[in-house]
Amino acid sequence: MSEEKILQFKKPKERKKPVLDKDKSFVARLPYPLTIHTLVDIVERMGIEYEGTVLPGLKFIQRKITKVEMEKDDE
């Protein structure tokens, strides 16, 4: 007699909903796809930890991307 292979499936685990602190959270509708301009806008409006370091870096990236896009348009 040949052995039958029995497949056992695990029951899906119940997912716990993340606990959100209502005072420190917000709901935002963001455009898709996200752009660097959107990220800079969020940081400027909402704030972010280490804003003095992050914001200048994002602005630098934004300028660099804008420059590249403008060069593409000129061609």
CORNOR-V972414 format. One record per run of one state. SS is the DSSP state (~ for helix, > for strand, _ for the rest). FROM is the first residue (numbers start at 1). TO is the last residue. If there is no record, write none. Layout:
SS	FROM	TO
SS	FROM	TO
//
This chain:
_	1	35
~	36	46
_	47	50
~	51	74
_	75	75
//
